Amino acid sequence: MALKRTPLYDAHRRAGAKMVEFAGWEMPVQYRGVIKEHLAVRGKAGLFDVSHMGEIEVRGAGALEFCQRLTANDVARLQIFQAQYNFLLNPQGGVIDDVIIYRVKPEAYFICVNASNIDKDFAWLASHATADVEVENQSAMYAQLALQGPAAEAILQLLTAQPLAALKSFHFAFADVAAIRCMVARTGYTGEAGFELYCHGDAAEGLWNGLMQAGEPHGLVAVGLGARDTLRLEKAYPLYGHELDDMTTPLEAGLDWVVKLAKPEFFGRDILLRQKQRGVARKLVGLEALAPGIPRAEYGVFKDGVKVGAVTSGTKSPSLDKSIALAYVESGAAALDNRLDVEIRGRMIPVKIVSLPFYRR
């Protein structure tokens, strides 16, 4: 099957991007090097094409009740122009996807979903829609750009009359950016200040070029998926298919703060309530390597020669110059500062459990 391409494919090629397959898409993994791009976002600013992400709208008189029933967080708390991190859950409490929900109108919610889950998420939502709810997959309509880093606000303000300093975290506005109508959201996946910009696909290249031109004096660089992954891992942000999946609950992932057990009935609530009361059998922890070697996904984690878990994501942190990893381990082995081993190509490498996130500004 042919790989899908975002509206910015030609722009990436002109910029010298190395393209790779990701979730059925042909995406830029890097332009000038993962480490350079990573450090640019931490120090100045980076621009990401995240148009492979999906967008689903839920609207109608029953939209709020519908969203409440299918998600873990309390959607009723959302005001118009406010966003929320949330989970779509199955009846077993497993994570179908982690999403951002935007309340765009009194009875309309815009949901950003992961690229690999667009069809699955839409089918799940549509299968539970009631007569007073419409669910529409709008993914083909939109492009999404992420402008992230300490200089992001100064760069974006050059291109819009919208007062960005007044836009709080997890809030959004509709505004013209470089004369292109956008939804401008104070959200991101890097741990840095920044924005995610949604526009119609036909306008994506104009928006990209406008941002790159305005940002050049501020040190803005194009950033690929490689640095996007190292940036999110330093902040211990989960990646679906690694830290989260249909068999993993938010409580196992240490994301209890997202789950609002006090709200009315929702998928998986009973199981999550029992987990909350009894405790979970395994926990997601942060590992720091104490010897050379990089723990990678699926590498075994051991305590005194006995396997107690497995790595979900790992890298050499560009910001910290250390090898770091996220891993699920048995709860009895999950204490802070506990010394464990990760098997890397037949060698046992010592690691210790550290507090999360790995990187703090």
Residue pairs with C-beta under 8 A, 6 or more apart in sequence:
1 24
3 21
3 24
3 25
3 26
4 24
4 25
4 26
4 52
5 25
5 26
6 25
6 27
6 49
6 51
6 52
6 143
6 204
7 51
7 143
7 201
7 202
7 204
7 205
8 49
8 51
8 143
8 204
8 205
8 208
9 26
10 205
11 205
11 208
11 209
12 19
12 28
12 31
12 49
12 222
13 19
15 28
15 31
15 222
16 31
16 32
17 28
17 29
17 30
17 31
17 222
17 224
18 28
18 29
18 30
18 31
18 224
19 26
19 27
19 28
19 29
20 26
20 27
20 28
20 29
20 225
21 27
22 29
22 52
22 115
22 225
23 52
23 114
23 115
23 116
24 115
24 116
25 52
25 115
27 49
27 52
27 224
27 225
28 49
28 222
28 224
28 225
29 224
29 225
29 226
30 37
30 224
30 225
30 226
30 227
31 37
31 221
31 222
31 223
31 224
32 221
34 224
34 226
34 227
34 230
34 318
35 227
35 318
36 221
37 46
37 221
37 222
37 223
37 224
37 226
37 227
38 223
38 227
38 230
38 231
38 318
38 319
39 318
39 319
40 46
40 149
40 219
40 220
40 221
40 223
41 148
41 149
41 190
41 192
41 223
41 227
41 231
42 149
42 192
42 231
42 318
42 319
43 149
43 150
43 219
44 149
44 150
44 151
44 218
44 219
44 220
44 221
45 147
45 148
45 149
45 150
45 151
45 152
45 155
45 194
45 215
45 218
45 219
45 220
45 221
46 147
46 148
46 149
46 190
46 220
46 221
46 222
46 223
46 227
47 145
47 146
47 147
47 148
47 208
47 211
47 212
47 215
47 220
47 221
47 222
47 223
48 145
48 146
48 147
48 148
48 222
48 223
48 224
48 228
49 143
49 144
49 145
49 208
50 144
50 145
50 146
50 196
50 228
51 142
51 143
51 144
51 145
51 201
51 204
52 115
53 112
53 113
53 114
53 115
53 139
53 144
54 112
54 113
54 114
54 115
54 117
54 118
54 121
54 122
54 137
54 139
55 110
55 111
55 112
55 113
55 137
55 138
55 139
55 141
55 142
55 144
55 198
56 110
56 111
56 113
56 118
56 121
56 122
56 125
56 135
56 136
56 137
56 138
56 139
57 104
57 108
57 109
57 110
57 111
57 134
57 135
57 136
57 138
58 66
58 67
58 108
58 109
58 111
58 125
58 133
58 134
58 135
59 105
59 107
59 108
59 109
59 133
59 134
59 136
60 66
60 107
60 132
60 133
60 134
61 107
61 132
61 133
62 130
62 131
62 132
62 133
63 107
63 108
63 109
63 133
64 75
64 76
64 107
64 109
66 128
66 129
66 130
66 133
67 75
67 101
67 109
68 74
68 75
68 76
68 263
68 264
68 266
69 128
69 264
69 265
69 266
69 267
70 88
70 89
70 124
70 125
70 128
70 266
70 267
71 86
71 87
71 88
71 89
71 99
71 101
71 266
72 86
72 87
72 89
72 250
72 258
72 259
72 260
72 266
72 268
72 272
73 84
73 85
73 86
73 87
73 101
73 258
73 259
73 260
74 260
74 263
75 84
75 86
75 101
75 103
75 109
76 263
77 84
78 84
78 101
78 103
78 109
79 103
80 103
80 104
80 105
80 106
81 103
81 104
81 171
81 172
81 173
82 102
82 103
82 170
82 171
82 172
83 100
83 101
83 102
83 103
83 170
83 171
83 172
83 185
83 187
84 100
84 101
84 170
85 98
85 99
85 100
85 170
85 258
86 98
86 99
86 100
86 101
86 258
87 95
87 96
87 97
87 98
87 99
87 244
87 250
87 255
87 258
87 259
88 95
88 96
88 97
88 98
88 99
88 113
88 121
88 124
88 125
89 95
89 96
89 250
89 266
89 267
89 268
90 96
90 246
90 267
90 268
91 267
91 268
92 246
92 247
92 268
92 271
93 249
93 250
93 251
93 267
93 268
93 269
93 271
93 272
93 275
94 245
94 246
94 247
94 248
94 249
94 268
95 240
95 244
95 245
95 246
95 248
95 249
95 250
95 253
96 117
96 120
96 121
96 124
96 246
97 113
97 114
97 117
97 120
97 121
97 240
97 244
98 114
98 238
98 240
98 244
99 111
99 112
99 113
99 114
99 121
100 111
100 112
100 185
100 187
101 109
101 110
101 111
102 109
102 110
102 111
102 112
102 172
102 183
102 185
103 109
103 110
104 110
104 183
110 183
111 121
111 125
112 144
112 196
113 121
114 121
114 240
116 240
116 241
117 240
118 137
118 139
122 135
122 137
125 135
126 135
129 135
140 201
141 200
141 201
142 198
142 199
142 200
142 201
143 198
143 199
143 200
143 201
143 203
143 204
143 207
144 196
144 197
144 198
145 196
145 197
145 199
145 204
145 207
145 208
145 211
146 188
146 189
146 190
146 194
146 195
146 196
146 197
147 155
147 156
147 194
147 195
147 196
147 197
147 211
147 215
147 220
148 188
148 189
148 190
148 192
148 193
148 194
148 195
148 223
148 231
149 190
149 192
149 193
149 194
149 220
150 192
150 193
151 215
151 218
151 219
151 220
152 192
152 193
152 194
152 195
153 164
153 165
153 193
153 194
153 195
154 218
155 211
155 214
155 215
155 218
155 220
156 164
156 177
156 184
156 195
156 211
157 164
158 214
159 177
159 178
159 210
159 211
159 214
160 175
160 176
160 177
160 178
160 184
161 175
161 176
162 173
162 175
162 176
162 177
162 184
164 184
164 195
167 173
167 184
167 186
168 186
169 186
169 187
170 185
170 186
170 187
171 185
171 186
172 183
172 184
172 185
172 186
172 187
173 183
173 184
174 181
174 182
174 183
174 184
175 181
175 182
175 184
176 182
177 184
177 197
177 199
177 207
177 210
177 211
178 206
178 207
178 210
178 211
178 214
180 199
180 203
180 206
180 207
180 210
181 199
181 200
181 203
182 197
182 198
182 199
182 207
183 197
183 198
183 199
184 195
184 197
185 195
185 196
185 197
185 198
186 194
186 195
187 195
187 196
188 194
188 195
188 196
189 228
189 231
189 232
189 237
190 228
190 231
190 232
190 235
191 231
191 232
191 234
191 235
191 237
191 357
191 359
191 361
192 231
192 361
197 207
199 207
211 220
212 220
212 222
214 220
227 318
229 239
229 313
229 315
230 315
230 317
230 318
232 239
233 239
233 313
233 314
233 315
233 317
233 324
233 326
233 358
234 317
234 319
234 320
234 324
234 357
234 358
234 359
235 357
235 358
235 359
236 286
236 326
236 356
236 357
236 358
238 244
238 253
238 255
238 284
238 326
239 313
242 297
242 312
242 313
242 326
243 253
243 284
243 312
243 313
243 326
244 253
248 328
249 268
249 271
249 272
249 275
249 280
250 256
250 258
250 259
250 272
251 259
251 272
251 275
251 276
251 280
252 275
252 280
252 281
252 282
252 283
252 284
252 328
253 284
254 283
254 284
254 356
256 276
259 272
261 269
261 272
261 273
261 276
279 331
280 331
281 330
281 331
282 309
282 328
282 329
282 330
282 331
282 334
283 328
283 329
283 331
283 334
284 312
284 326
284 327
284 328
285 326
285 327
285 328
285 329
285 334
285 353
285 356
286 324
286 325
286 326
286 353
286 354
286 355
286 356
286 357
286 358
287 295
287 301
287 311
287 314
287 324
287 325
287 326
287 327
287 340
287 342
287 351
287 352
287 353
287 354
288 322
288 323
288 324
288 351
288 352
288 354
288 358
289 295
289 322
289 323
289 324
289 325
289 342
289 349
289 350
289 351
290 339
290 349
290 350
290 351
290 352
291 349
291 350
292 323
292 349
293 323
293 342
293 344
293 347
293 349
294 314
294 315
294 316
294 323
294 325
294 344
295 311
295 314
295 323
295 325
295 327
295 342
295 344
295 349
295 351
296 311
296 314
296 325
296 344
297 311
297 312
297 313
297 314
298 310
298 311
299 310
299 311
299 314
299 342
299 343
299 344
300 307
300 309
300 310
300 311
300 342
300 343
301 307
301 308
301 309
301 310
301 311
301 327
301 329
301 340
301 341
301 342
301 351
302 308
302 340
302 341
302 342
302 343
302 348
303 333
303 338
303 340
303 341
308 329
308 330
308 332
308 333
308 340
309 327
309 328
309 329
309 330
309 333
310 327
310 328
311 325
311 326
311 327
311 342
312 325
312 326
312 327
312 328
313 325
313 326
314 323
314 324
314 325
314 326
315 323
315 324
315 325
316 322
316 323
316 324
317 323
317 324
317 358
317 359
319 359
320 358
320 359
322 358
324 358
325 342
325 351
327 342
329 340
329 353
333 340
334 353
335 353
336 353
336 354
336 355
337 352
337 353
337 354
338 352
338 353
339 350
339 351
339 352
340 350
340 351
340 352
340 353
341 348
341 349
341 350
341 351
342 348
342 349
342 351
343 349
